[in-house]
Amino acid sequence: MLLEPEELEHELLVMTDRYTDELFALPSSLATTVAFPASRLVVDPERFADDKDEPMARKGMGVVYTRTASGQPLRRPPSADERQRLLTRFYDPHHAALTTAVEAALAAHGTCLLIDGHSFPAHPLAYEDDQAADRPDICIGTDRSHTPGGLRDLAVRAFQELGWRVAVDRPFSGALVPLRFYQTDLRVQALMVEVNRGLYMDELSGARLPRFDEVRERIARALRAVARGTIQGARA
């Protein structure tokens, strides 16, 4: 890393999906949680492993970031060996665990709903394509193959009924599906759910806001509603 300690602390603050492990926590009886164990400044598990396939690589934000949110150098470009060591240590085990979880759901239920949980800053960062100031409270990301229209609408409605402003595929788009199933097994359905950080944290300090627990409970209610609707749809 090329940043001074205080610069790195700031970069972690603006780029970390802070507290999403808590915000998206559901009981094991309802969902299997697969959480990435390291910062995206080390490896980003949401990117394609090959930079030739990853659009964000042109901004220095492929699977191994070399640029900060403001476009400044973050680290020296890793050698091929360094890059592979990072993927072997972090990226590959995460995707293997995700694939195993999806396989288990398909074996048990014949279907799988994958919810890709994230957060986004209340104000656009310099690297973001969407610079519109009117950011929603909740962003629902979709995949053309793995997000049926009914599932998208169910998720939008679940969050709107809690009083939140919801947008589809903005400011971010897409939904993660393991490559083993991508565009080949449509029993795997996927949603990305992004939560505006201004709802639950002080973005200058990273501290939880007093309403943190309320926001967490409301997200859990919405996710349960989406899960119930998906199960009912699968049985219909």
MOKAMO-V965640 format. One record per residue. N is the residue number from 1. RES is the residue in one small letter. SS is DSSP state (@ for helix, = for strand, . for the rest). D_CENTER is the distance of its C-alpha to the mean C-alpha in Angstrom with 2 decimals. Layout:
N;RES;SS;D_CENTER
N;RES;SS;D_CENTER
This chain:
1;m;.;23.75
2;l;.;26.04
3;l;.;25.14
4;e;.;27.42
5;p;@;26.19
6;e;@;25.81
7;e;@;23.98
8;l;@;21.51
9;e;@;21.09
10;h;@;20.35
11;e;@;17.82
12;l;@;15.96
13;l;@;16.23
14;v;@;14.85
15;m;@;12.03
16;t;.;10.79
17;d;.;8.12
18;r;.;11.36
19;y;.;12.16
20;t;@;8.92
21;d;@;10.72
22;e;@;13.48
23;l;@;12.09
24;f;.;10.60
25;a;.;13.60
26;l;.;15.77
27;p;.;19.11
28;s;.;19.50
29;s;.;21.86
30;l;.;19.19
31;a;.;16.07
32;t;.;15.38
33;t;.;12.70
34;v;.;11.43
35;a;.;10.14
36;f;.;10.30
37;p;.;13.57
38;a;.;13.73
39;s;.;12.67
40;r;.;10.99
41;l;.;14.50
42;v;.;15.88
43;v;.;13.74
44;d;.;10.35
45;p;.;9.40
46;e;.;7.33
47;r;.;10.78
48;f;.;13.88
49;a;.;16.28
50;d;.;19.08
51;d;@;19.03
52;k;@;21.33
53;d;@;18.61
54;e;.;15.92
55;p;@;16.52
56;m;@;14.98
57;a;@;17.57
58;r;@;20.18
59;k;@;18.79
60;g;.;18.89
61;m;=;15.12
62;g;.;15.16
63;v;.;14.16
64;v;.;16.49
65;y;=;16.54
66;t;.;20.09
67;r;=;19.67
68;t;.;18.51
69;a;.;16.83
70;s;.;20.45
71;g;.;21.35
72;q;.;23.52
73;p;=;23.93
74;l;.;21.57
75;r;.;23.19
76;r;.;25.77
77;p;.;24.62
78;p;.;24.55
79;s;.;27.23
80;a;@;26.56
81;d;@;27.37
82;e;@;25.14
83;r;@;22.18
84;q;@;22.93
85;r;@;23.36
86;l;@;19.89
87;l;@;18.40
88;t;@;20.82
89;r;@;20.06
90;f;@;16.25
91;y;@;14.61
92;d;@;17.08
93;p;@;17.22
94;h;@;13.50
95;h;@;13.63
96;a;@;17.01
97;a;@;15.89
98;l;@;13.21
99;t;@;16.06
100;t;@;18.50
101;a;@;16.61
102;v;@;16.44
103;e;@;20.09
104;a;@;21.13
105;a;@;19.81
106;l;@;21.60
107;a;@;24.69
108;a;@;24.87
109;h;@;24.04
110;g;.;24.21
111;t;.;20.80
112;c;=;17.16
113;l;=;14.40
114;l;=;10.91
115;i;=;8.35
116;d;=;4.66
117;g;=;4.23
118;h;=;3.68
119;s;=;7.10
120;f;=;9.40
121;p;.;13.08
122;a;.;15.89
123;h;.;17.63
124;p;.;16.57
125;l;.;16.59
126;a;.;19.07
127;y;.;16.92
128;e;.;15.03
129;d;.;16.67
130;d;.;16.60
131;q;.;19.06
132;a;.;20.08
133;a;.;20.90
134;d;.;20.50
135;r;.;16.86
136;p;.;15.97
137;d;.;15.03
138;i;=;12.29
139;c;=;10.58
140;i;=;10.40
141;g;=;9.14
142;t;.;11.58
143;d;.;13.10
144;r;.;16.86
145;s;.;17.85
146;h;.;15.59
147;t;.;15.12
148;p;.;18.67
149;g;@;19.85
150;g;@;20.79
151;l;@;17.39
152;r;@;15.97
153;d;@;18.98
154;l;@;18.76
155;a;@;15.32
156;v;@;16.62
157;r;@;19.79
158;a;@;18.43
159;f;@;16.77
160;q;@;19.73
161;e;.;22.17
162;l;.;20.93
163;g;.;21.98
164;w;.;18.79
165;r;.;18.61
166;v;=;16.09
167;a;=;15.37
168;v;=;14.20
169;d;.;12.41
170;r;.;13.15
171;p;.;12.55
172;f;.;9.69
173;s;.;10.03
174;g;.;9.37
175;a;.;7.79
176;l;.;7.82
177;v;.;11.32
178;p;.;13.39
179;l;.;16.15
180;r;.;18.85
181;f;.;18.09
182;y;.;16.77
183;q;.;19.31
184;t;.;21.78
185;d;.;21.01
186;l;.;20.21
187;r;.;20.46
188;v;=;16.77
189;q;=;15.01
190;a;=;11.32
191;l;=;9.37
192;m;=;6.08
193;v;=;6.86
194;e;=;6.66
195;v;=;9.58
196;n;=;12.21
197;r;@;13.13
198;g;@;16.71
199;l;@;16.74
200;y;.;16.60
201;m;=;17.33
202;d;.;19.89
203;e;.;18.15
204;l;.;21.38
205;s;.;21.72
206;g;.;18.40
207;a;.;20.38
208;r;=;19.45
209;l;.;21.23
210;p;.;23.88
211;r;.;21.97
212;f;@;18.98
213;d;@;20.20
214;e;@;20.88
215;v;@;17.38
216;r;@;16.05
217;e;@;18.78
218;r;@;18.11
219;i;@;14.46
220;a;@;15.95
221;r;@;18.63
222;a;@;16.48
223;l;@;14.48
224;r;@;17.94
225;a;@;19.35
226;v;@;16.86
227;a;@;17.57
228;r;@;21.27
229;g;@;21.39
230;t;@;19.83
231;i;@;22.37
232;q;@;25.18
233;g;@;24.41
234;a;@;24.49
235;r;@;27.82
236;a;.;29.35
